[in-house]
Amino acid sequence: LFASKSGGIIVDMAYRPAPAPLIRLVQSVSCREWRAIEGNGGLLEQGYRQFIVWTTMKAPQDIIQRMVCEKYH
């Protein structure tokens, strides 16, 4: 998984458990070139965009983020 010497980005769409096993693995690697993006980030971005589509209004990102963090952390 970590064969690239130039690093990379790992995106894990799982948001439970937090952090997911793949995210913990990436975080345990001492190489700074690797970046992990947790599933909560994807869940939030999807929710923001769906809110706009459904309501035609800007999503209240701070409220949504707080609710997701309370639920999944």
C-alpha positions in Angstrom: 0.0 0.0 0.0 2.8 2.5 0.8 5.1 1.5 -2.0 5.2 5.0 -3.5 8.3 6.9 -2.2 6.6 10.2 -3.1 3.7 9.5 -0.8 0.0 9.9 -1.7 -3.5 10.4 -0.4 -5.6 7.7 1.2 -9.3 8.4 1.3 -11.4 6.1 3.5 -15.1 6.6 3.2 -15.9 4.7 6.4 -16.9 7.0 9.2 -17.3 4.4 11.9 -15.3 3.5 13.9 -13.5 6.8 14.1 -10.7 6.7 13.2 -11.2 3.7 10.8 -8.5 1.0 10.7 -7.2 2.2 7.4 -6.8 5.7 8.7 -5.0 4.4 11.8 -2.6 2.5 9.6 -1.8 5.6 7.5 -1.3 7.6 10.7 1.1 5.0 12.0 3.4 5.3 9.0 6.2 7.6 9.8 6.4 9.0 6.2 5.1 12.6 6.1 4.3 12.4 2.4 1.2 10.3 3.1 -2.1 12.0 3.9 -5.2 10.4 5.2 -8.7 11.8 4.7 -11.4 10.3 7.0 -14.9 9.3 5.9 -16.4 12.1 7.9 -15.0 14.6 5.5 -16.6 12.9 2.5 -19.9 12.6 4.4 -19.8 16.3 5.2 -19.1 17.4 1.7 -21.8 15.2 0.3 -24.3 16.5 2.8 -23.4 20.2 2.0 -24.0 19.6 -1.7 -27.2 17.6 -1.1 -28.6 20.4 1.1 -28.0 22.9 -1.7 -29.7 20.6 -4.3 -32.7 19.9 -2.1 -33.2 23.5 -0.7 -31.5 25.8 -3.2 -29.9 27.5 -0.2 -26.4 27.5 1.2 -25.8 24.7 3.7 -25.3 25.7 7.3 -21.9 24.0 7.4 -21.0 24.7 11.0 -24.3 23.2 12.3 -24.0 20.2 10.0 -20.3 19.6 11.0 -21.1 19.8 14.7 -24.0 17.3 14.3 -21.9 14.8 12.4 -19.0 15.1 14.9 -21.4 14.5 17.8 -22.9 11.5 16.1 -19.8 9.8 14.7 -17.0 10.7 17.2 
